[in-house]
Amino acid sequence: MKFIRIILGKIILLLNFVFAPRGVKRSQEEQKSADDKAQTMQLYQFEACPFCVKVRREMKRQSVNITLKDAKNDNTAREELLSGGGKVKVPCLKITQNGNETWMYESSDIVSYLQKEFA
């Protein structure tokens, strides 16, 4: 089963590379504003997770540079996710605003949030 998961993960990554979405074009001022907003966010993810790929594709579509944290291979990121979010489940978007942290877990919710914030 693990072997199948590894193969499917590599296929998903290949398809994502070949059919990568185009990013939205913004003025320099609008892009700076989007980049500033993106600095308040971190995405905890696994590289080959299909739900994480879905979120990263939306990030590319919206042309936002959110910090990626590898919760599979980086023990520090994994511990941050567990202690802050309460569980090791990806994708998880950590949003820090005015000293408050929000942990968003569902890929569809994250995509909707990104569309609302950056579209």
N, C-alpha and C positions, 0 to 999 in steps of 0.2 A: 504494500500500500504506500509506503514511504517513497519507493522508487517511482511509482506512478505520479505521486504528488510532485516530485522533483522534476520529472519530465514535463508535466503539464505546466509547472511554473516557468520553465525555460521557454516553452512554446508561447506562453502568455507574454513573457518579456520580449521575445522576438517579434511577435505581432504588434506589440506596443511600439517597438522601435521602428518597424516598417511603416506602420500607419499612425504615426504620432500626429496629434492635433496641432493646428496652427494657433499661435497665441494672438490675442487681441492686440491691436495697435492703439497706443495712447500717446498723447503729447507727453513731453518730458515732465511737465508739472503734474499731470495726472498719474504718470507712472511712479514718480517720486512719492506721491500721496499713497498709492497702492503699496509700494515697497515699505513705507513707514508703518502702514497698518499691518502688513505681513510680518513685520518684526515682532509683533506681539503674539505670534502663533508658532507652534511647533507641531509637526506631525510625527507621531510614533507609528512605525510601520515595519513590515517585513518586505523585503525587496520583491519577492515573487508572489505575494498574496494578491489574488485577483481583485479583492475589494480595495486594497491599497493602491493598485495600479489604476483603478477607477478614479480614486481621489487625486492621484498624481496627474492623471490626464486632465482633470478639471483644473488643477493648478496651472498646468501648461496652457490650457485654453484661456484662462483668465490672466495669464502672464504675471503670476505672482510667485515670489521666491520665499516660500515658507521653509524654515529650517526642518530638515528631515532627521529623525532619530531612529536608528536601527535597534528595535527592541528585541531582535532575535540574537544578534551577534555582539551587542554592546551591553554588558551587564549593568553599567551605570544607567543607561537609558531604560533598561528593563526595570530596575529598582525605582527609578523616578516614576515610571508608569504605574507600577504596583502601589507605591506609597501615595502618589497624588491622585490617581484615577480610581484606585481600589481594586483593579484587576488587570492582568496582562492579556489584553484583547486589542487587536488592531483591525483597522486603522483607528487611531485616536488623535483628535485634534485638541491640543491644549491652547486655550485662549486666555491671555493675561491682560486684564483691563483694570486700571485704577487699583492695582494691588490684589484684585480678585481673580482666581483661577477657575475656568470652566473647562471640563473635560467632556468632549463630545465623541461618542463611540461609533455610531452607525454611519457607514459610508454614504448612504443616501442623504442623511441629515447633514453630513459634512459638505457634500456637494451642493445641497440647497443653500447652506450657509455661505459658502464661497460665492455662489451665483448672486446671492442677495447683497453681499458686502462689496463685491468687486465688479459686478456687471454694470 
